């Protein structure tokens, strides 16, 4: 306003200019997703092969695998009360910077509370409780806090890991969806990209059905596990055409694969990726 007045424009002209500016603003559609911070940095998309393993490998292993394998991204379990490998002796801010500098993309995974009807025996003690919305909010805040502590910047994806659960239990499905949506609102509201990992025939099918129904606050990126076939991002049968597309899919196509490169052996899950990776500060 001050700079306009100094140019000697009269009040009626100022009002006309402001009115035109308001109309132009209303005419431009917002590109931000619902609940997303409008100034969130553009996600960095990675296309290629990735592995994930329970415990972040040593820097020596990451160096050897970068030289001798065709993997170029790694899944890292950075938090959550349901995380199996709670001990992560190599994982810290320096490790993340080092692997970034080696040329790795990083896929951050958060294993929080699991569905009330989770199938895995080793997840029964970390099921969602009686207030899934409050629990989802709290764990979303925890995921953001941990991400920041590791130097994972806004615009990074945080992938919520929800293991397979019973799709025949409606009450369980409602609680699980409420938890996931609340977690998403917290994470997205802080400027991070919301991702979701689960079995294609369980949690991923559940999210796709919710998407078709127009449910809001769903994950922005889907990481679907379907083992036994060839890696393919575009032929997953649970998705309708255009679902989570483009640059919003990861296919985990093989699990528990023992592999050795450059003298270093790991047990990994194999993934094909066209999706965001972490922005590491």
Backbone as a ProteinNet text record, in pm:
[ID]
protein_1_A
[PRIMARY]
XXXXXXXXXXXXXXXXXXXXXXXXXXXXXXXXXXXXXXXXXXXXXXXXXXXXXXXXXXXXXXXXXXXXXXXXXXXXXXXXXXXXXXXXXXXXXXXXXXXXXXXXXXXXXXXXXXXXXXXXXXXXXXXXXXXXXXXXXXXXXXXXXXXXXXXXXXXXXXXXXXXXXXXXXXXXXXXXXXXXXXXXXXXXXXXXXXXXXXXXXXXXXXXXXXXXXXXXXXXXXXXXXXXXXXXXXXXXXXXXXXXXXXXXXXXXXXXXXXXXXXXXXXXXXXXXXXXXXXXXX
[TERTIARY]
83.3	0	86.9	190.8	273.6	339.1	391	460.3	364.7	236.7	138.1	109.5	88.7	60.5	174.6	297.4	411.6	420.9	358.8	356.5	253.1	174.2	80.3	-54.6	-85.7	-216	-324	-442.7	-553.6	-620.3	-693.1	-759.1	-851.8	-939	-1025.2	-946.6	-833.1	-752.4	-691	-647.4	-592.3	-694.6	-819.7	-924.6	-949.7	-946.5	-966.8	-855.9	-729.7	-616.2	-629.2	-666	-680.3	-791.6	-900.1	-1011	-969.4	-894.4	-846.6	-753.5	-663.5	-570.8	-645	-747.7	-826.9	-893.1	-949.3	-1013.2	-913.6	-793.5	-690.7	-651	-640.9	-605.2	-708.8	-837.5	-943.7	-946.4	-902.2	-908.9	-800.3	-693.3	-582.8	-605.3	-623.7	-649.5	-527.2	-550.6	-439.8	-387.6	-255	-195.1	-159.2	-178.5	-143.9	-251.7	-211.2	-306.5	-372.3	-495.8	-563.1	-477.8	-458.6	-381.2	-232.5	-187.4	-45	-3.1	112.7	166.6	193.7	140.1	148.3	292	379.6	518.6	609	552.9	634.1	726.7	854.8	946.1	899.8	932.1	896.5	968.9	897	963.3	1064.4	1170.1	1271.3	1233.6	1207.4	1159.9	1277.8	1274.3	1373.1	1304	1369.9	1321.6	1432	1401.2	1500.5	1478.7	1583.1	1574.4	1619.7	1553	1586.7	1578	1649.1	1633.1	1599.4	1531.4	1514.1	1555.8	1611.6	1657.8	1634	1616.6	1570	1660.3	1790.3	1886.5	1970.5	1983.5	2062.5	2204.3	2253.7	2386.7	2498.7	2617.3	2733.5	2765	2840.6	2879.8	2968.6	3050	3133.8	3047.6	2939	2847.9	2778.1	2734.2	2667.6	2761.9	2888.3	2987.2	3008.4	3021.6	3043	2922	2802.4	2681.8	2659.8	2700.5	2687.7	2776.6	2891.9	2987.5	2952.5	2896.7	2886.1	2742.7	2642.8	2504.4	2437.7	2315.5	2240.5	2132.5	2137.1	2050.4	2100.5	2005.7	2044	1962.8	1875.6	1801.6	1787.1	1768.9	1762.9	1648.9	1571.8	1469.2	1527.8	1498.4	1556.5	1444.3	1448.6	1346.1	1387.9	1333.5	1383.9	1306	1195.4	1122.2	992.6	920.3	791.7	797.9	695.1	696.9	685.3	642.6	633.4	756.6	860.3	982.4	1048.6	1080.2	1138.4	1283	1366.4	1506.7	1518.4	1494.4	1499.3	1642.7	1737.4	1877.7	1925.8	1973.2	2021	2158.1	2262.8	2393.5	2455.8	2416.4	2477.7	2395.4	2267	2176.5	2183.6	2233.6	2232.1	2240.2	2245.1	2247.1	2368.5	2483.4	2605.9	2595.5	2538	2521.7	2433.3	2324.4	2233	2300.6	2378.4	2451.2	2553.5	2620.9	2724.5	2665.1	2552.6	2494.3	2436.2	2383.5	2338.7	2455.6	2569.5	2686.8	2743.1	2718.1	2758.9	2668.2	2554.2	2461.6	2336.6	2311.9	2192.7	2071.9	1954.9	1829.9	1786	1712.3	1669.9	1517.2	1459.5	1315.3	1289.8	1248.3	1232.4	1102.4	1113.7	999.1	974.7	847.9	807.1	708.6	746.2	660.1	589.2	473.5	398.6	305.3	198.2	98	35.8	2.6	-51.3	-202.9	-263.7	-408.8	-454.8	-572.4	-624.2	-639.7	-654.4	-666.8	-543.9	-427.2	-302.8	-283.4	-227.1	-213.6	-85.7	24.6	154.9	155.9	205.4	210.8	301.2	409	504.3	461.3	339.9	287.9	164.6	127.9	5.8	14	134.7	149.5	162.1	151.2	160.8	39	-76.3	-197	-253.8	-328.2	-396.2	-495.7	-503.5	-589.5	-728.9	-791.7	-931.5	-959.2	-856.1	-875.4	-779.1	-815	-722.2	-686.2	-778.4	-749.2	-642	-659.8	-560.8	-426.4	-431	-307.8	-237.8	-313.8	-256.5	-192.5	-259.3	-201.2	-70.3	-70.9	49	165.7	138	245.9	290.1	199.5	239	335.4	305.8	397.3	531.6	528.5	653.3	735.1	668.3	738.6	807.6	738.9	797.7	915.6	899.2	1007.8	1131.8	1113.9	1227.4	1289.4	1204.8	1255.7	1344.8	1298.9	1378.8	1510.7	1506.1	1628	1731.9	1686.8	1777.8	1817.4	1766.8	1799	1717.7	1603.1	1512.5	1426.3	1445.3	1384.9	1242.9	1169.3	1035.5	1042.7	939.8	941.6	985.2	1036.6	1073.1	948.6	947.9	839.1	866	761.6	767.7	668	718	634.3	587.8	457.4	398.2	385.4	450.1	450.9	338.4	237.1	125	119.2	152.7	157.7	16.8	9	-118.2	-218.1	-344.9	-452.5	-577.8	-676.3	-796.5	-897.2	-918.3	-1012.2	-1158.9	-1183.6	-1320.7	-1378.1	-1298.9	-1341.5	-1370.1	-1497.1	-1533.4	-1493.5	-1514	-1476.7	-1325.9	-1250	-1105.1	-1064.8	-1131.9	-1100.3	-1123.7	-1234.4	-1265.5	-1159	-1115.9	-1013.3	-880.4	-844.8	-719	-718.8	-827.6	-836.4	-832.6	-898.9	-896.8	-755.4	-682.9	-544.7	-457.5	-467.4	-383.9	-414.3	-540.2	-577.1	-527.4	-538.5	-489.5	-337.9	-269	-122.3	-85.9	-159.1	-133.5	-153	-259.4	-285.8	-172.3	-120.8	-9.8	115.9	149.3	273.3	266.4	154.6	138.3	133.5	70.3	60.4	194.3	294.7	429	518.3	458.7	533.1	604.2	569.4	627.8	528.2	579.4	496.7	453.5	325.6	275.1	278.4	348.4	355.7	295.9	267.4	201.8	252.3	304.3	348.5	255.3	214.5	138.9	129.9	68.2	41.6	-59	-36.2	-127	-269.3	-284.5	-417.3	-475.8	-409.2	-458.1	-466.8	-366.9	-373.2	-381.7	-312.2	-314.3	-452.2	-510.7	-646.6	-744.2	-726.6	-811	-800.6	-678.6	-660.4	-718.3	-704.2	-758.3	-911.3	-972.7	-1118.6	-1163.2	-1089.6	-1122.4	-1105.7	-1002.6	-980.6	-1097.8	-1146.4	-1259.1	-1384.8	-1395.5	-1511.2	-1498.3	-1384.6	-1365.3	-1319.5	-1266.2	-1217.8	-1097.4	-1092.4	-982.8	-871.4	-759.6	-644.9	-584.9	-586.2	-523.3	-375.1	-296.4	-154.1	-134.5	-25.9	6.1	83.8	156	238.3	210.6	203.6	173.5	291.4	330.2	437.2	370	349	270.1	358.7	332.2	406.4	325.3	381	325.1	444.5	468.6	586.2	553.7	657.6	644.3	637.9	617.9	613.1	724.4	717.7	817.8	785.6	888.2	862.1	785.2	678	597.5	517.3	531	461.2	323.6	297.5	177.3	70.5	94.5	-3.2	-53.4	-45.6	-98	-250.5	-308.9	-452.4	-545.1	-500	-593	-617.6	-533.5	-547	-633.7	-718.7	-781.1	-678.7	-693.1	-599.1	-594.5	-473	-456.3	-445.3	-465.6	-453.7	-307.4	-279.5	-143.2	-45	-65.8	12.4	11.5	123	254	346.3	456.7	564.2	514.4	421.4	363.1	350.9	436.1	425.4	562.1	562.2	677.2	624.9	687.5	649.3	757.9	722.7	812.7	777.3	869.5	835.3	902.3	995.3	1057	1104.5	1087.3	1130.3	1233.5	1306.9	1404.3	1502.2	1557.5	1653.2	1795.7	1873.2	2011.5	2100.5	2168.4	2247.6	2384.2	2482.4	2620.2	2684.1	2735.2	2803.9	2929	3038.4	3162.5	3208.1	3173.1	3214.1	3124.6	3009	2918	2781.2	2731.7	2606.7	2496.5	2376.8	2258.8	2137.7	2040.6	1908.7	1817.4	1762.5	1690.2	1557.3	1471.7	1353.1	1382.8	1338.2	1364.7	1245.4	1275.6	1171.5	1202	1096.5	1104.9	1033.5	1098.7	1053.6	1031.4	922.7	901	826.2	902	840.3	940.5	893.5	984.1	1081.2	1199.9	1299.4	1330.3	1404.4	1426.8	1512.5	1480.6	1567.4	1649	1777.8	1863.8	1948.6	1936	2008.6	2139.7
-120.2	0	125.4	129.7	249	283.6	179.3	209.9	262	220.2	271.8	417.9	451.3	589	681.4	635.2	719.6	747.9	663.7	688.4	794.7	840.9	948.4	901	769.4	719.7	761	790.8	832.5	712.1	736.1	628.6	543.3	603.9	517.5	423.4	471.5	385.4	272.5	308.1	205.6	96.6	139.9	42.4	-46.8	13.1	-65.7	-167.5	-122.7	-213.5	-330.8	-302.3	-409.3	-505.8	-451.2	-538.3	-632.8	-578.4	-663.5	-771.5	-732.9	-830.9	-941.3	-906.9	-1007.9	-1104.9	-1049.1	-1136.1	-1230.2	-1178.7	-1264.3	-1374.3	-1342.2	-1442.2	-1552.4	-1511.9	-1611.8	-1697.2	-1642.8	-1716.2	-1820.2	-1809.9	-1904.1	-2018	-2140.8	-2252.6	-2284.6	-2324.9	-2364.5	-2500.7	-2514.3	-2642.8	-2723.1	-2669	-2740.4	-2842.3	-2961.2	-3063.6	-3022.5	-3069.9	-3034.9	-3068	-2969.1	-2991.2	-2974.7	-2950	-2936	-2791.9	-2772.2	-2637.2	-2586	-2466.3	-2414.4	-2391.7	-2365.3	-2336	-2458	-2577.4	-2698.7	-2711.2	-2741.3	-2759	-2872.6	-2858.6	-2961.8	-3091.7	-3203.9	-3331.9	-3370.6	-3438.9	-3490.2	-3632.5	-3655.5	-3785.5	-3872.7	-3998.4	-4097.3	-4204.5	-4245.8	-4356.5	-4461.1	-4582.7	-4688.4	-4793.7	-4872.5	-4982.7	-4938.9	-4992.4	-4962.2	-5089.3	-5091.6	-5200.6	-5140.3	-5217.8	-5180.5	-5298.5	-5267	-5369.1	-5319.5	-5412.2	-5377.7	-5277.1	-5297.2	-5210.8	-5137.3	-5007.3	-4929.6	-4985.8	-5019.7	-5079.9	-4980.7	-5035.5	-4951	-4869	-4762	-4679.6	-4758.5	-4849.8	-4933.9	-5020.9	-5075.7	-5156.2	-5070.9	-4952.6	-4864.2	-4822.9	-4802.9	-4767	-4882.8	-5004.3	-5121.2	-5148.2	-5137.8	-5164.1	-5055.5	-4934.1	-4826.5	-4855.5	-4914.1	-4942.2	-5067.9	-5168.1	-5300.2	-5347.9	-5278.1	-5318.5	-5214	-5245.7	-5146.4	-5079.6	-5101	-5026.1	-4882.9	-4789.6	-4649.5	-4576.1	-4647.3	-4588.6	-4693.3	-4645.8	-4735.8	-4693.6	-4792.4	-4767.8	-4772.8	-4670.4	-4656.6	-4645.2	-4729.7	-4729.7	-4633.2	-4512.1	-4405.7	-4388	-4460.3	-4443.8	-4521.1	-4504.9	-4569.1	-4679.9	-4691.5	-4789.2	-4932.5	-4949.8	-5083.5	-5125.1	-5042.5	-5074.8	-5198.2	-5295.9	-5421.4	-5402.2	-5341.8	-5318.5	-5182.9	-5182.3	-5055.7	-5005	-5095.4	-5056.6	-5024.6	-4902.8	-4857.3	-4791.5	-4872.2	-4816.9	-4724.8	-4737.8	-4655.5	-4532.8	-4535.4	-4433	-4305.4	-4198.4	-4065.9	-3962.7	-3836.4	-3729.6	-3742.7	-3775.8	-3785.7	-3899.6	-4013.9	-4127.8	-4089.2	-4019.8	-3979.9	-3884.6	-3792.1	-3701.5	-3779.5	-3872.7	-3949.7	-4033.5	-4102.4	-4185.3	-4097.7	-3982.3	-3887.5	-3848.2	-3817.8	-3775.5	-3888	-4013.3	-4127	-4145.8	-4077.2	-4087.3	-4167.3	-4200.2	-4277.1	-4184.8	-4231.6	-4174.1	-4245.5	-4176.2	-4234.2	-4231.1	-4346.7	-4362.6	-4382.9	-4280.1	-4291	-4362.8	-4468.4	-4549.4	-4534.1	-4512.1	-4498.7	-4610.7	-4698.6	-4812.8	-4779.8	-4718.8	-4679.1	-4789.1	-4748.3	-4844	-4916.1	-5040.2	-5123.6	-5138.4	-5183.6	-5201.5	-5289.8	-5262.8	-5349.9	-5495.9	-5519.4	-5656.2	-5696.2	-5645.8	-5681.4	-5832.4	-5889.3	-6034.9	-6085.4	-6014.6	-6061.2	-6078.1	-6190.5	-6217.7	-6119.6	-6078.9	-5992	-5845.6	-5815.2	-5678.2	-5665.7	-5774.5	-5772.2	-5675.4	-5649.5	-5563.4	-5416	-5380.7	-5239.8	-5199.3	-5254.8	-5223.6	-5087.5	-5027.5	-4900.5	-4919.1	-4819.8	-4828.1	-4772.4	-4727.1	-4687.8	-4551.9	-4469.6	-4336.7	-4322.2	-4379.8	-4381.9	-4243.7	-4148.4	-4014.1	-3947	-3949.9	-3889.8	-3961.1	-4092.8	-4169.5	-4138.3	-4125.6	-4089.9	-3952.4	-3857.7	-3723.6	-3727.5	-3797.7	-3802.9	-3868.4	-3976.4	-4045.3	-3969.5	-3893.4	-3806.2	-3698.8	-3641.5	-3541.5	-3604.9	-3727.8	-3797.5	-3823	-3862.2	-3887.3	-3760.7	-3647.2	-3520.4	-3482.6	-3499.4	-3465.8	-3549.2	-3677.6	-3764.9	-3731.5	-3701.6	-3665.6	-3541.5	-3442.6	-3321	-3348.7	-3434.9	-3467.5	-3534.3	-3606.9	-3672.9	-3582.8	-3461.4	-3372.2	-3396.3	-3464.1	-3485.4	-3359.8	-3288	-3157.2	-3164.5	-3053.8	-3041.3	-3067.6	-3132.5	-3179.2	-3324.1	-3379.2	-3521.1	-3606.6	-3727.6	-3820.3	-3891.8	-3916.6	-4004.2	-4116.1	-4239.3	-4354	-4427.6	-4426.4	-4497.9	-4645.7	-4731.4	-4876.1	-4940	-4992.3	-5061.2	-5201.7	-5299.8	-5438	-5492.5	-5604.4	-5659	-5680	-5650.8	-5666.4	-5721	-5758.7	-5828.3	-5730.3	-5738.1	-5647.8	-5684.8	-5796.1	-5836.8	-5780.5	-5707.4	-5653.1	-5503.6	-5466.7	-5328.1	-5231.5	-5272.1	-5185	-5159.3	-5262.7	-5249.9	-5158	-5172.2	-5088.9	-4941.5	-4912.4	-4773.4	-4714.1	-4792	-4743.2	-4721.9	-4815	-4804.1	-4682	-4661.1	-4546.9	-4415.4	-4410	-4288.7	-4258.1	-4360.4	-4343.2	-4291.1	-4355.1	-4316.8	-4173.4	-4136.7	-4001.7	-3897.2	-3926.3	-3832	-3816.6	-3928.3	-3924.7	-3840	-3859.6	-3783.5	-3633.4	-3595.7	-3453.1	-3386.6	-3454.2	-3397.7	-3384.7	-3491	-3494.1	-3395.6	-3396.2	-3306.4	-3161.3	-3137.3	-3001.9	-2940.5	-3024.3	-2976.1	-2969.6	-2991.7	-2973.8	-3097	-3214.3	-3338.7	-3409	-3497.7	-3576.4	-3703.9	-3735.4	-3852.8	-3975.3	-4078.5	-4205.1	-4316.8	-4428.7	-4540.5	-4671	-4758	-4891.4	-4996	-5092.9	-5207.7	-5312.3	-5425.2	-5529.7	-5479.7	-5515.9	-5474	-5521	-5641.3	-5698.8	-5666.9	-5580.2	-5545.2	-5393.2	-5331.4	-5187.8	-5104.9	-5146.9	-5070.1	-5078.2	-5196	-5210.2	-5125.7	-5123.1	-5041.9	-4893.9	-4843.2	-4703.2	-4673.3	-4767	-4745.4	-4741	-4826.1	-4821.3	-4688	-4640.7	-4511.7	-4398.2	-4407.1	-4304	-4299	-4415.2	-4419.7	-4360.3	-4367.9	-4314.1	-4165.2	-4106.5	-3963.3	-3924.7	-4019.8	-3990.4	-3896.5	-3798.2	-3702.2	-3749.5	-3676.1	-3699.9	-3839.1	-3888.8	-4017.1	-3996.8	-4102.9	-4089.6	-4031.7	-3957.5	-3899.1	-3996.4	-4089.2	-4186	-4325	-4425.2	-4562	-4654.6	-4730.9	-4831.9	-4966.7	-5041.3	-5163.8	-5288	-5380.9	-5507.5	-5614.1	-5662.8	-5778.6	-5860.1	-5971.1	-6052.4	-6161.6	-6212.8	-6330.6	-6304.4	-6181.1	-6149.9	-6055.3	-6010.1	-5916.6	-5775.5	-5692	-5554.4	-5476.6	-5411.2	-5334	-5229.7	-5105.7	-4997.5	-4968.4	-5015.7	-4972.4	-5079.3	-5200.6	-5307.7	-5368.2	-5293.9	-5344.2	-5352.4	-5472.1	-5489.2	-5417.8	-5382.2	-5317.4	-5171.2	-5111.9	-4971.1	-4952.5	-4851.5	-4803.8	-4718.8	-4707.2	-4623.7	-4481.6	-4429.7	-4293.5	-4280.9	-4391.1	-4384.8	-4371.8	-4277	-4253.1	-4249.2	-4147.9	-4135.4	-3988.2	-3934.2	-3998.2	-3979.4	-4048.5	-4037.3	-4059.9	-4154.6	-4177.1	-4325.4	-4408.8	-4552.5	-4615.8	-4713.3	-4801.1	-4943.4	-5033.2	-5174.3	-5254.4	-5311.5	-5408.2	-5545.4	-5601.1	-5720.9	-5848.1	-5835.8	-5954.7	-5923.1	-6020.4	-5999.9	-6101.7	-6064.5	-6154.5	-6214.7	-6130	-6171.5	-6150	-6257.1	-6246	-6212.5	-6098.2	-6050.3	-6002.6	-6017.7	-5983.9	-5903.3	-5787.5	-5702.2	-5644.2	-5650.4	-5593.3	-5650.8	-5780.2	-5845.2	-5818.3	-5752.3	-5718.8	-5782.1	-5859.9	-5934.6	-5873.3	-5863.8	-5814.6	-5899.3	-5904.6	-5958.7	-5839.2	-5830.9	-5710.8	-5745.9	-5645.1	-5649	-5564.4	-5612.2	-5543.4	-5455.8	-5339.2	-5243.2	-5175.4	-5144.6	-5059.7	-4928.7	-4817.2	-4688.6	-4585.4	-4511.8	-4386	-4297.8	-4236.4	-4170.1	-4076.6	-3992.2	-3898.8	-3968.9	-3910.6	-3950.5	-3830.3	-3854.2	-3753.7	-3638.4	-3520.7	-3404	-3397.3	-3415.3	-3429.9	-3304.5	-3240.7	-3117	-3140.1
0	0	0	85.3	95.1	-37.2	-107.9	-232.4	-338.8	-332.1	-427.8	-398.2	-269.9	-233	-272.1	-258.5	-289.7	-439.1	-520.3	-664.4	-701.9	-603.6	-628.6	-678.4	-663.7	-707.5	-608.9	-658.1	-574	-510.4	-401.5	-326.9	-413.2	-500.5	-583.1	-671.7	-724.6	-810.3	-728.8	-606.7	-518.1	-492.8	-466.8	-442	-561	-682.3	-803.6	-823.3	-798	-811.8	-716.6	-591.8	-492.8	-530.4	-583.4	-623.6	-734.8	-833.6	-943.5	-892.8	-800.1	-743.4	-670.1	-596.4	-524.6	-621.4	-732.9	-831.3	-895.2	-924.2	-982.6	-887.1	-759.5	-658.9	-651.5	-655.4	-649	-774.9	-886.2	-1012.1	-1025.6	-944.7	-954.8	-857	-903.7	-811.9	-729.5	-605.2	-518.4	-561	-563.2	-598.2	-475.5	-357.2	-234.7	-201.8	-161	-120	10.2	37	161.3	282.2	368.2	489.9	471.1	347.5	320.7	339.8	404.6	414.1	273.1	242.4	106.5	61.5	156.6	120.7	135.1	136.7	147.7	28.4	51.3	-62	-152.8	-279.1	-376	-342.2	-331.7	-301.3	-408.8	-366	-458.2	-496.9	-623.8	-671.5	-714.1	-671.4	-712.3	-796.2	-903.1	-985.2	-994.3	-953.5	-960.9	-854.7	-827.9	-733.1	-594.8	-493.2	-354.8	-272.6	-160.6	-64.3	70.5	151.3	291.6	377.2	492.2	585.5	726.6	819.6	953.6	1023.9	1013.4	1081.5	977.3	989.5	893.8	886.9	768	755.5	789.2	808.6	832.9	708.5	727.7	613.9	517.8	571.2	484.6	393.1	448.1	367.1	262.3	302.4	207.4	94.2	127.7	25.6	-72.7	-18.6	-103.7	-192.1	-135.8	-214.3	-319.6	-289.9	-390.7	-510.6	-486.4	-594	-673.6	-606.4	-669.2	-695.7	-647.4	-672.9	-761	-807.8	-882.8	-797.6	-665.8	-575.3	-563.2	-556.4	-542.8	-436.4	-366.2	-254.5	-145.4	-22.1	92.7	185.5	232.3	331.7	471.3	552.5	685.5	787.6	890.8	995.5	1105.4	1101.2	1187.5	1317.9	1337.2	1462.3	1466.2	1578.6	1599	1701.8	1783.8	1892.8	1842	1715.1	1657.7	1579.8	1581	1506	1565	1480.6	1528.6	1573.8	1490.6	1527.1	1595.2	1724.4	1798.1	1810.2	1815.4	1819.7	1678.8	1659	1528.2	1549.4	1566.1	1604.2	1500.6	1375.2	1270.7	1234.1	1268.1	1217.7	1301.6	1240.4	1300.7	1188.7	1225.7	1124	1032.1	1091.4	1012.1	910.6	953.2	862.2	744.5	772.9	665.7	567.7	617.8	527.6	445	509.8	439.5	326.7	354.7	248.3	137.2	174.6	70.8	-18.9	43.4	-33.5	-119.7	-80.2	-162.5	-284.1	-283.7	-396.3	-368.3	-241	-204.8	-185.2	-228.4	-184.7	-57.7	29.2	156.5	165.6	203.2	222.5	372.2	445.9	591.3	628.6	709.6	752.3	901.5	937.6	1077.7	1108.2	1201.5	1236.5	1367.2	1356.4	1474.7	1522.2	1591.7	1638.3	1518.9	1539.8	1432.8	1446.6	1339.7	1337.3	1453.3	1510.1	1616.5	1572.7	1442.6	1391.9	1311	1353.6	1285.9	1292.5	1188.1	1178.6	1243.9	1227.1	1275.9	1427.7	1473.2	1617.1	1690.4	1627.1	1696.6	1700.2	1650.9	1656.1	1746.4	1813.7	1893.4	2012	2059.1	2177	2141.6	2014	1974.3	1891	1924.7	1849.8	1889.7	1797.4	1822.5	1937.3	2026.4	2143.8	2120.4	2229	2225.5	2164.4	2145	2085.8	1967.4	1852.7	1739.5	1686.9	1695.6	1645.1	1730.9	1862.7	1951.1	1939.3	1926.5	1913.2	1781	1674.1	1545.2	1548.1	1612	1624.7	1701.2	1814.7	1898.4	1824.4	1752.8	1682.7	1558.1	1498.5	1388.9	1437.2	1553.3	1611.3	1644.4	1695.2	1726.5	1600	1491.5	1366.1	1316.8	1325.3	1282.1	1370.8	1502.1	1595.5	1565.6	1545.8	1516.2	1380.2	1282.5	1150.2	1159.3	1231.3	1246.7	1317.6	1418	1492.2	1402.7	1301.9	1208.3	1090.8	1087.5	977.1	852.4	865.2	751.4	737.9	630.6	616.2	561.3	577.7	520.6	370.8	319.2	182.4	171	282.9	285.1	304.1	248.8	279.3	411.3	487.7	604.7	577.6	568.2	531.4	656	680.4	792.9	756.6	835.3	811.5	892.5	823.3	887.3	828.5	909.7	861	835.1	765.2	717.5	830.6	799.5	898.7	831.9	914.3	869.4	809.4	678.8	612.6	637.3	703.3	730.5	859.3	935.2	1064.3	1048.5	1035.2	1005.6	1116.7	1241	1352.2	1351.9	1322.9	1315	1200	1085.2	970.4	1001	1070.3	1104.6	1196.2	1294.8	1387.9	1315.5	1229.4	1155.7	1065.4	991.8	902.6	979.7	1094	1176.9	1223.9	1264.9	1309.1	1194.7	1078.6	964.1	921.8	915.8	874.3	973.5	1103	1204	1195.7	1175.1	1158.6	1036.7	929.1	806.6	827.5	897.1	917.6	993.4	1095	1172.1	1086.8	1016.4	938.3	821.6	750	635.3	680.2	792.8	844.6	880.8	904.7	935.7	812.3	695	570.8	519.9	571.6	522.1	428.7	345.7	254.6	326.3	320.9	391.5	301.4	347.8	276.8	360	295.6	363.9	304.7	391.1	349.3	408	326	375.4	264.8	299.6	201	97.4	-27.5	-134.1	-109.3	-56.1	-35.9	102	177.1	310.3	323.6	386.8	410.3	283.5	178.5	53.6	-13	-15.3	-67.9	13.3	144.4	232.4	194.9	174.7	138.5	0.2	-92.5	-226.4	-223.5	-144	-131.8	-71.4	29.5	90.9	-9.9	-92.8	-194.9	-292.3	-333.7	-427.1	-365.3	-233.5	-161.4	-132.4	-170	-149.3	-10	66.3	201	192.9	281.4	283.9	376.6	371	459.5	442.3	319.9	291.9	260.7	260.5	227.6	87.8	71.7	-58.2	-147.2	-85.7	-158.8	-103.2	-190.2	-147.8	-178.8	-76.2	-86.7	-65.5	-173.5	-164.7	-173.8	-84.8	-82.7	-154.2	-264.7	-333.4	-381.5	-311.6	-339.3	-440.4	-503.1	-586.9	-735.6	-774.5	-917.4	-956.5	-1079.4	-1127.3	-1077.3	-1058.8	-1014.6	-1119.9	-1078.7	-1171.8	-1094.3	-1132.1	-1063	-1121.2	-1240.7	-1312.3	-1330.5	-1281.7	-1302.4	-1172	-1064.4	-937.4	-946.1	-929.1	-955.6	-858.4	-738.7	-645.5	-681.6	-765.8	-800	-923.4	-920.3	-1042.8	-1118.1	-1251.2	-1327.5	-1271.5	-1255.6	-1206.5	-1056.3	-983.8	-838	-798.1	-710.8	-662.8	-780.6	-863.8	-986.5	-1027.6	-1078.8	-1099.4	-978.9	-978.1	-879	-736.3	-718.9	-586.8	-553.6	-616.2	-592.6	-567.9	-477.5	-454.9	-449.5	-523.1	-521.3	-450.8	-335.8	-269.8	-327.4	-406.4	-483.7	-434.1	-339.4	-280.9	-140.3	-49.4	88	132.9	234.7	299.2	198.9	116.1	14.3	66.9	77.1	122.7	3.9	11.1	-101.2	-52.9	-138.2	-103.6	-217	-182.9	-279.5	-214.6	-286.1	-236	-104.1	-80.2	43.5	162.7	142.9	252.7	226.1	323.2	308.4	392.8	335.1	405.9	369.3	461	429.8	404.1	282.1	241.8	177.1	169.1	84.2	-39.4	-154.2	-280.4	-319.7	-376.5	-412.3	-545.6	-618.7	-736.7	-701.7	-728.8	-676.6	-787.2	-774.3	-845.8	-747.3	-656.5	-542.1	-474.6	-383.1	-314.9	-220	-208.1	-109.7	-21.3	85.8	187.8	137.7	190.3	178.9	307.1	295.6	414.6	431.1	548.5	574.6	646.3
[MASK]
+++++++++++++++++++++++++++++++++++++++++++++++++++++++++++++++++++++++++++++++++++++++++++++++++++++++++++++++++++++++++++++++++++++++++++++++++++++++++++++++++++++++++++++++++++++++++++++++++++++++++++++++++++++++++++++++++++++++++++++++++++++++++++++++++++++++++++++++++++++++++

